[in-house]
Amino acid sequence: MNIYKTMLAVLFVGGLTITLSACEQQGPLEEAGEEIDDSVEDTGDAIEDKTDG
């Protein structure tokens, strides 16, 4: 039973390591998506500020 827990832990840590290392570099589409997200968030904040006052 312990060997299964150990193997599961090793697989989990390995998968997490691969996932995090794959996220280091962003492609052009990811950068464009982030810019769009920022723009939408800024627009929402501006609308919220105008309707509050």
C-alpha positions as CSV (number, residue, x, y, z in Angstrom):
1,M,0.0,0.0,0.0
2,N,2.8,2.4,0.8
3,I,4.4,1.9,-2.6
4,Y,1.2,3.1,-4.3
5,K,1.1,6.3,-2.2
6,T,4.8,6.9,-3.0
7,M,4.2,6.4,-6.7
8,L,1.2,8.7,-6.6
9,A,3.2,11.4,-4.8
10,V,6.0,11.1,-7.3
11,L,3.6,11.3,-10.3
12,F,1.9,14.3,-8.7
13,V,5.1,16.2,-8.1
14,G,6.4,15.3,-11.5
15,G,3.2,16.5,-13.2
16,L,3.2,19.7,-11.2
17,T,6.9,20.4,-12.1
18,I,6.2,19.8,-15.8
19,T,3.1,22.0,-15.7
20,L,4.9,24.9,-14.0
21,S,8.0,24.7,-16.2
22,A,5.8,24.8,-19.3
23,C,4.3,28.1,-18.2
24,E,7.5,30.1,-18.2
25,Q,7.3,31.4,-21.8
26,Q,4.3,33.0,-23.3
27,G,3.5,32.9,-26.9
28,P,2.1,35.8,-28.9
29,L,-1.5,34.6,-28.5
30,E,-1.2,34.4,-24.7
31,E,0.3,37.9,-24.6
32,A,-2.6,39.2,-26.8
33,G,-5.1,37.5,-24.6
34,E,-3.7,39.1,-21.5
35,E,-3.8,42.5,-23.1
36,I,-7.4,42.0,-24.0
37,D,-8.2,40.8,-20.5
38,D,-6.5,43.9,-19.1
39,S,-8.4,46.2,-21.4
40,V,-11.7,44.7,-20.5
41,E,-10.9,44.9,-16.8
42,D,-9.9,48.6,-17.2
43,T,-13.1,49.3,-19.1
44,G,-15.1,47.6,-16.5
45,D,-13.4,49.6,-13.7
46,A,-14.0,52.9,-15.6
47,I,-17.7,52.1,-16.1
48,E,-17.9,51.2,-12.4
49,D,-16.2,54.5,-11.4
50,K,-18.6,56.5,-13.6
51,T,-21.7,54.8,-12.2
52,D,-20.7,55.1,-8.6
53,G,-20.3,58.9,-8.7
